[in-house]
């Protein structure tokens, strides 16, 4: 057992050191370790394109996939695989956070960029999907390993509050709508990386912010990825808010979160329409409410200057009023007995994550400020049609993340 433990430690340390090699340093995978014909997801099939390749090369994050497949080839035991995959996922997340906060070299892309994390993660999931190990690996077990990698590389299992500061838990999203423009970044992911593990001063005292990032995919939400991340912490934090990209040139505090999924295609081009399914075994409210309100201090946030973008208290929803059959927009919020067709944040995954977290808050009976913050749309310079970044784009990333930090400070400062 002692010899096995030493071997596991050596492998994990070996993976970590290899993954931190300079960009371009790689070892060829031994023959037979990877099956290039293994089917990939839509997201993974976008990876070899010129824009993802440039983003990875210019950030130095191409080193992760270059090191991962050769390291997998050395794995001869399922338990070692579990430990190694978790370690590599955690290393990717921690490196992305350190890069975003200026603690490691950033390459020639702005430190604010969330895209290196997104595309590097897809390089690792591709390697796992194509891996042909020396031991039997069932489809179910491979899916579990990919799940371990996803959880670790998104910060979902690394939330920590080591001090006595007030506790804030936030979430962001991956880039999305990549078939429209594969260069896209997500300002909520930018904010999550910039703020994870940081401490802000507020009128109510110092507050530590912890963050996680979620996929823009319907099916992981149905399988409980949101609840698994938030459930252990909602009763132990002072404030929680989910964050996503919303409307151009404005922030919105979304007053009401709706139960309805509108079916817009996700990052795998999958559509889902219907009520948001709550996974078995998760605390919930019965019967499920059509709308769940924010408990964030929305008026204080709106009234306090926090940055260059205006902040709105958005009360509008789309509903089917009681006794009617057609959806209507209700600017003042839901009416009694109505059926949800869109929350203030719409009917996509940004609305759904807010619905899930605020529903969980109520199921647990918590008196907790929790809700959803929509950031402005992240825009390139008007004349930039092809470059992966530009000064306007980088400034927008930075300004949005800074304003998210300021909004959180205002929200925490209102706590009694």
N, C-alpha and C positions, 0 to 999 in steps of 0.2 A: 504494500500500500504506500509506504514512504517513497519507493522508487517511482510509482505511478504519479504521486503528487508532485515530485520533482519534475517529472516529464511534462505534466500539465502546465506548471509554472513556466518552464522553459519555453513551451510552445506559445503560450500567451505573450510572454515577453518578446519572443522572436517575432510574432505577428506585429506587436506594437512598434518594435524598432524598424522592421521592414517597411511598415506603412508610413514612417516618417522620413524615408529616404527622399532625396531631392527628386523633383519631377523628371521623368524620362529614365530613371534608373529602375530596371525591371529584370526579372528572370523569366526565361521562357518556360511555359508550363510543360511538364513531362508528358510524353505521348500517353494517350488513354485517360488522362485525368479529366478532360472536359469534352462534352458532346456538343459541338456547335449546332447540331440539328435539333436540339431540345427546344420545344415550343416556349416562346417568351410572351410576356404581356405586351399590350399596346404601348404602355409607358416604356418598357425596356427596349422595344423595337425602335423607338425614337433616338435612343442613345448614340448610335454610331454617326449621326448626322454632323455636319460641320459646325453648327452652333454649339451643341453640347460638347463636342470635342474641343472647341476653342475655349469654352468656359472652364473645362477641367484642366486644360494645359496651362492657361494663364493664371489659374489659382493654385496650381500645384496639386490639386486634388485628384489628378489622374493617377497618382502614385498608389491610391488605395486599391483600386481594381487590379493594377499591375502587380501588386504584392499578394493579393488575396488568393487568387487561383493557385499559384505555386505553393502557398502555405497550406491550402486545403489538400493538395496532393500528398502532403506529409502526414495527414490525419489517418490514423488506422483504427480509431475507436469512436463509437457514437458519443460517449460521455465527453471525450476530448473535443469532438465537434461542437457540442453544446457550449462548452466553456469558451472555445476559440471564437465561435460566431458572436457570442455575447460580448466578448472582450473587443472584437473588432468593431462591432456596432457602437459600443460605448466610446471607443477611441475616435471614431468618426464624429460623433456628436460633440465630444469635448474639444476636438480640434476645430470644428466649425464654430463653436462658441468662442474659443480663444482667438480665432482669426477675426471674428466679427468685433471683438473687443480689443483688437490691436495687440494681442499678447504673443502672436506667432506671425511669421512672414505671410503676407497676403498675396504675393505675386503681383501681377499687373492689373488686377481687378480691384475695385474699391472694397475696403474691408466690410462695408455694409451689405455686400452681396450674399443672398441666401441660396443662389443657384448652384454653387459648388457642392453644397451638402446634398441637394436634391439629385443632381446627376451622378455624384459619387455613390450615393446609396443605390441607385439603379444599377450601377456597375457591379456592386456587391451582390444584389439580388440576382442579377444575370449570372454571375459566377456560381452562386448556389444552385440555380435552376439547371445549369449545364454540368454541374459537378458529377463525375462518375467515381464514387469513392471505392476504396478497397474492401468495404463491407456492404452488406445489403442495406439499402435505404429505400423504404417504402415512400409512396407519394405523400402519405399522411405525415410521416416523419420529416420529409423534406419541407413540407408546408409549415410544420412547427418550427423548424430551424429558420426559415424565412421570417416567420412571425417574431422569433427571438431577435433577429437582426433588425427588423422594423422597429420593435419596441425600444431597443437599446439605442439605435441611431437617431431616434426622434426625441430623446430625453424623457420618454414616458415613464421610465423606471428609475430615473436618477434625481427625482425631486427631493431636496434636502433643505432643512432649516436648522442649521447648527447653532445659531445664536438665539438671543432673546428679542430680536426685532419683531415687529408685526409681520405677518405672513401674507404674501400675495401670490396667487397662482393664476397664470395666464396661458393661453394657447394661441398658436398660429397655424397657418396652412402652407402646403406646398404651392409652387406655381401651378397655374391651370390655364385652360383655353390655349394649349400649346399648338394645336393644329391651326389656330388663327395667327399666332406669332410665337414661334418656339423660343424667342429671346425672353419671354416673360419671366419676371420675378414677382414674388408676392410680398407686399409690405408687411403683412402680419407675420410671415416667416422671418423677414428682416428684423422686425421688432423683437420676436422671441429670442433670436440669437443675440441681439445686442443687449438684451436686458436680463437674460438668464443668469442667476446667481449674483446680480448686482443689488446694491442697497441704495435707497433714496431717502432723503430727509423730508418729512412731512410735519404739519402742525400737530399731528397726533403722535409723533415720534418716528424713529427710523423704521423702514420697512424693507424686507428682503423679497425680491421678486424671483420666482422660479417659473420656468417655461417648458412647454412641450409643443411639438409640431405634429399635425395630423395630415393624413393623405386626403386628396380630393377624390375619394372613391366611395361609392354608396355602400358596397357590401361589407367592408370593415366596420362601418358605423352600425349596421344591422347586427354584426357579430359582437359588438360591445366594446370596441376599442376606446371610446370616449369614457364609458362608465368605469372600465378597468383602470384608467388613468386618474380620474377625478374622485372616485368613491373612497379610496384610502385617505384622501386629504381634505375633503370638503368640511368635515367636522373639526378640522385642526388648523384651518387658515382663517384669516380675518377678512379676506376679500378674494373673489374669483371672477375673472372675466375671460370669455372667449373673444378672439379678435379675428377679423378677416378683412379682405379688400371689398369696398363697397362702391360708392358713387364718386364721380370726379370732383375734385377740389373741395371736399368736405368730409368731416367726421360725423358719424351718427351714433348716438346712444339709442339702441333699438328697445323700445318700451315693451313690445309684445313679441313672443316667439311662438310660431305656429307649428302645428302637428303635421302638416301636409308636406309630402315630397312631390315636387313639380315635374320631375323626370328629365331635367336638363342633363345632357351627357357628361359623365365624369372623365377623369384622365385616362381611363381605359375605354372610353366611348360607350360606356354602359349607362342605360337609363333605368330609373326606378320611379314609379308613380304610385302614390297611396299614402296611408298614414305611416309615420315613422315607427318601425317595429322595435319594441323594447325587448332586449334579450332576457331569457329566463334567468331567474335567480337574482335579479337586480331589484333593489327597493324601488317602488314606483307608486304612483297615485292611481287609485281605481275608483271610478272610471277615469280613463285618461282624459285630461283637459284638452280642449282644442287650442287654447292659448295659455302660455305661462308668462307672467310679467317679470320684468327686471326688478331687482331690488338695489341696483346701483344708485348712488345719489345723483340722479340725472340732472336735476336743476342746478346743483352746485357745480357740476362739470360744465354745463352749458354756460353758466354765468361767469366762470373764471377764465381769463385769458391763459391759454396753454401753448400757443404757437401760431404759425402763419395761416393755418386752415381754420375756418369757422366750424363750430361743433353744434349739432342740432339734436334736439330731443324728438325722435321720430315716433309718433304715435299711430301712424297709418298701418292698416292691415287690409288684406283681401279676405272676405268671408262670404259664406252663403247664409244670409239672415234666416232666423227661425221661420219656418213655414214657407220658405221660398226655395227655388231650385237653381238660380243663376248666381254666380259670384259677383260681388260688388266691392268697390274700394270704400273703406270706412276710415276717413282721415283721423277721427278721434279715438280709434281703437275698437275692439270687438264689442258687439252688442249681445245681450243675453240670449243664450240658446243657439248661437250661430255655429256654423261649421267652418273650420279654418281652410283657407286655400293659399294663404301666404302670410307669414309674419311680417313685422316691420323690415326684417332683413331678407325678405323674399321667400322662395320655396326651394332653395338649394341647400348645400351642405353647411353654409355659414349659419343659416337659420336653424338647421337641424342640430348642430352642435350646441347652439344656445338653448334650444328646446330641451335637449337631453340633460344639460348641466343644471338648468333652472328647475326642471322636473325632479332631478335627483335631490337638489336642495330642499324642495318641498316634501319629497318622500321621506327625507331624513328629519324633517321638522326643524330645520335650521333657521335661525335668525341671522342670515348671512347676506351681505351685499354681493349679488351675483347677477351677471347679465352678459350683454354682447356689445362690443364696440366695433363699428365699421370704420375702416380707414379710407382716405382718398384712394382713387385709382392711381397706380404707379405709372408714370408717363415718361417716355423718352423725349428728347428734344424734338421739336416739330419737324425738323429736316432730317432726322435720323431714321432711315428705313432699313438699314442693314447691320449697323454696328451693334455689338453686344452691350456696350455701355457708352455713356457720354457724360459730360459734366452736369447737365440738367438732371439726368436719370440718377446719378450718384447723389446729387443734392436733394432730390425728392426722397430717396431712400433714407438719407440721414435725417431730414426734417420730419418725416413721418415717425420714425423711431423715437426721435427726441420728443415729439409731441405726445406719443403714447406714454412715454415715461412721465411727462408732466401731467397728463390726465390721471394716471394711476396715483401720482402724488396728491392730487386734489381729492380723489376718491378716498384714499386712505386718510387724508387729513380731516375728512368729515366724520370719521369714526369717533364715537364717544368712549 
